[in-house]
Amino acid sequence: MKKRPNHCQNRRLAARIRADRRAGQLVLAVASAATATATSTLLAWALAHLPW
């Protein structure tokens, strides 16, 4: 059996890519949640303060 240092590097790289993708998804989720919260807060404030 020949040793393949390449394989280990590839696996490490794949793990890092997977971790990066997960972090990206987390950032996107947090950003979208924050946007939704800000939008609903703004909407509620506007509804409360508009002269009807």
N, C-alpha and C positions, 0 to 999 in steps of 0.2 A: 504493500500500500504506500503510495506516494503522499507526502504531506502537501496540502494545498493552502498556502497562506492567503491566497486570493479569496477563498471561500469565506474565511473569517472576516476579512475586510468588507466583503460584500454584505455579509449579514449585519455587521456593525452599521454600515451605511444605510441599509434598509431599515434598521431599527431607528436610526436618527431621522430618516425621512418620515417614518411613521409617527415618531414623536412630534416632529415639526408640524405634520398635518393635523395631529390631534390638537396641538396648541393653537393652530390657525382656526380650527373649528370652534375651539373654546372662545377665542377672541371674537370670532364672528357672532357666536351665540350671545356673549355678554354685550357686544355692541348693539345687536338687534333688540335685546331686552331693554337696554338703557334707552334706546331710541323710542321704543314702544312706551316705556314708562314716562319719558319726557313728553311725548306727544299727548298721551292721555292726561297728564298733569296740566299741560298747557291748555288742552281742550276744556278740562274741568274749570280751570281758572277763568278762561274766556267766557264760558257759560255762566259762571257765577258773577262776573263783573260787567257783563254787557247789559246796557240798559234795555230791558224788554218793554 
